[in-house]
């Protein structure tokens, strides 16, 4: 299995990440990485992310990188 992230603008269009991701072997590793990199990704133009497991969306909707209320 390959766990990867899709990076999106607020309108849902795909954007290039400001931090180059890797393919992760576990969901936990992928989620730890986003926890460490979300600020840099947000500063680089990513508004939200979606975790993919072999190309299939894991979450019911993309996860915002903005603080609640923003």
C-alpha positions, 0 to 999 in steps of 0.5 A, spaced: 500 500 500 502 507 498 499 512 502 500 519 499 497 526 500 493 530 495 494 538 495 488 543 494 487 550 493 480 552 497 476 551 491 478 544 490 483 545 485 490 541 485 496 545 487 503 543 487 506 542 494 511 547 497 514 541 501 516 535 497 512 529 500 514 522 500 510 515 499 508 513 506 508 505 508 502 507 513 497 511 515 500 513 521 506 515 518 503 520 513 499 523 518 505 524 522 508 528 516 502 532 515 502 534 522 509 536 522 509 540 515 502 543 515 504 550 516 509 550 511 504 547 506 499 552 508 504 558 507 506 555 500 499 555 498 496 549 500 489 550 503 487 543 504 489 536 503 486 529 502 489 522 504 489 517 499 490 510 500 493 507 493 489 513 490 482 512 494 480 517 498 481 516 506 477 521 509 470 523 507 472 530 505 479 534 505 482 536 511 483 544 512 490 546 514 487 553 516 485 554 524 478 553 525 474 559 524 479 562 518 
